[in-house]
């Protein structure tokens, strides 16, 4: 144990010390150069370690993954586009893509709507009521997805008919004299996927609420008063005055949740592992790589995911820049 | 300025030096290949109480025999052993939970041929037929089943079953008839649950494997497992038909077909101890009799409450056993301490010291049955040693894409009614890696 603690301390010291050492050496190198050149080269030299780190930890794996996506399951021979072809023509993967699409549409939108609703309503409460309500709604954020799975299992659990139902929903259903329902197996109309989305909404609503609430409070009261004096109703004040002024926050929340949704893995893995037509891209990736040990399919899935995420990221960065410029 | 910088430099350099030194000193690794000391590393996949029990027994032996053992339990054995083999960081002895991984490592030439280390005549005479073969690759013995488990057993509520006149069936036909007889009285014959979080579906694969073994014997079973006959062979379809009749038809299973996929395998059988029993029979592995599954009052009075009979064979004198276990393989062929330990792990002496623990089951017939702590455990040992052929769990031996992928998933899809049995078997066949 002691040796581990010493190692940890040394690692921290060594990491920081190492960084200082590198920049010290780079600085010395730059100082060797004559006058003007020192100033010209220095910024690039100082950027070099960061660039190298990005190249090593981001660019290299990305390129490697793209390459692997054109190779066979053990990455020993190239197979052209057949991984992509196999996946896109397989019924299972199509269903997985469809589910992912549903998640992308429903969860960010739902999070925004819920977050906005809660933020607006909480805003009208007295300070203590607002604090309590917000804390309660924010609480699930602190619970990991696997923990959330354990909790929601007790909501959706289903025992054979005639036995005691420990699941909340089935407790209600059987309380009214109905037969227990296998909630997570209801694949008609993707009901089970929606039930899983509810879990993510439950976990994310607090996050949206906090950001949106801050934005709403930042809306200048003058604009609201002016609108009221002009005779606008509460509805049009909200949609025409408040929403346009918190647009950037709305977009940030939407995109953050969207990226989170594309990566959704734990909730689906813990609850169904993609059974009963609830599979999503990230779970499929995991199963292809670790269960089926098919590196080709797994890489192809990741590349497709990346292709989808890149425009979203680009948009977010542009948005961020526009916001910075406006300040 | 210059002096201060130099001072900082010295401090940094010192820290870096210390850091490397510190890291080196903590990673003491003994390992296969070239390890000649009497300090050896034992790697295995069981953790928790089993790990504690095992260490206690083996350490007691090692202390007396001048061997120092470093125990390396890991819950992620299969991945870790592959990584270690790839990086040539071998343990001296490893317990393989799955023959497939052992075989692929043996084929790379990393495992020692045990014929020069162990007394093969003794092994042949005392191991259950089939148990040794599981550790063979191309006719050479690379691993020995040091710890066994069996899955072809049926649990029943002893008192209720006696009252209802239920007796252990001798053949598969008798089992079918017994099931009909129980149903005719208005009761439910079977319990069945296959829910296990992300691993949902595996208990259904055990049923298919068990019936494949009973119906066609170990040869056909092994061919099927090794994909020498197609996964969707008509023989397999016949088995799913049997399961349909025995378990999925109306009134055969507690809660009906729809409840199976959401019923947890660990507790699905517990309703058999209700009055009247929720079911009369539950087929599951011998691990189920350990704490954590059956109700506490049953565990406290195990021998009186819980009855056990083996899944019968096709005929009264065939007793095929479906099981599994941990197979010990030797990496360090030249290390005397490792060889000595390997001998011990495959001996009856080891079995006799492990038997009292309760969870342990030996694949050796000469382990003293009275050493097992309960009647139930003795029965497991009896079923194992009377086995006419012992085969390893098939899904554990199939490629991961099937054995813990499509086989699980398609069974769930079939049992929950999303697919027909034919579709499920066809999908599994299509998913077999080429």
Contacts between the chains, C-beta under 8 A, distances in Angstrom:
chain1	res1	chain2	res2	distance
A	3	B	22	7.2
A	3	B	25	6.6
A	3	B	26	4.6
A	4	B	26	6.8
A	6	B	22	5.5
A	7	B	22	5.1
A	7	B	23	5.9
A	7	B	26	6.0
A	10	B	15	7.0
A	10	B	18	5.8
A	10	B	19	4.2
A	10	B	22	4.8
A	10	B	23	7.6
A	11	B	19	6.6
A	13	B	15	4.8
A	13	B	19	7.1
A	14	B	15	5.3
A	14	B	16	5.6
A	14	B	18	7.8
A	14	B	19	3.7
A	17	B	11	7.1
A	17	B	12	4.1
A	17	B	15	4.4
A	17	B	16	6.5
A	18	B	12	7.2
A	18	B	16	6.4
A	20	B	8	7.0
A	20	B	12	5.9
A	21	B	9	7.1
A	21	B	12	4.6
A	21	B	13	7.5
A	21	B	16	7.4
A	24	B	5	6.9
A	24	B	8	7.4
A	24	B	9	6.6
A	24	B	12	7.8
A	73	B	433	6.6
A	157	B	262	7.7
A	158	B	259	7.4
A	158	B	262	4.5
A	159	B	255	7.5
A	159	B	259	7.4
A	159	B	262	7.8
A	159	B	263	7.0
A	160	B	254	5.5
A	160	B	255	2.2
A	160	B	256	7.2
A	160	B	259	3.8
A	160	B	263	5.8
A	160	B	271	7.7
A	160	B	278	7.9
A	161	B	255	5.6
A	161	B	256	7.1
A	161	B	259	6.8
A	162	B	255	7.0
A	162	B	278	7.5
A	163	B	255	7.3
A	163	B	271	6.4
A	163	B	278	7.4
A	180	B	259	8.0
A	182	B	258	6.3
A	182	B	259	7.4
A	182	B	261	7.1
A	182	B	262	4.8
A	182	B	416	7.8
A	184	B	262	7.1
A	185	B	258	7.9
A	185	B	261	6.3
A	185	B	262	6.7
A	185	B	416	5.6
A	187	B	418	7.1
A	269	B	198	5.6
A	270	B	197	6.7
A	270	B	198	6.8
A	272	B	200	7.9
A	273	B	197	7.3
A	273	B	198	3.9
A	273	B	199	7.7
A	273	B	200	6.6
A	274	B	409	7.8
A	275	B	200	6.3
A	275	B	201	7.7
A	275	B	261	8.0
A	275	B	409	6.2
A	275	B	412	5.4
A	275	B	413	7.5
A	276	B	412	7.7
A	276	B	413	8.0
A	276	B	416	6.9
A	276	B	418	7.0
A	277	B	418	7.8
A	287	B	405	6.6
A	290	B	400	8.0
A	291	B	400	5.4
A	291	B	401	6.6
A	291	B	404	5.6
A	291	B	405	4.4
A	292	B	400	6.4
A	292	B	401	3.6
A	292	B	405	5.3
A	292	B	431	7.8
A	292	B	433	7.5
A	293	B	399	7.6
A	293	B	400	5.5
A	293	B	401	6.7
A	293	B	433	8.0
A	294	B	401	6.8
A	294	B	433	7.4
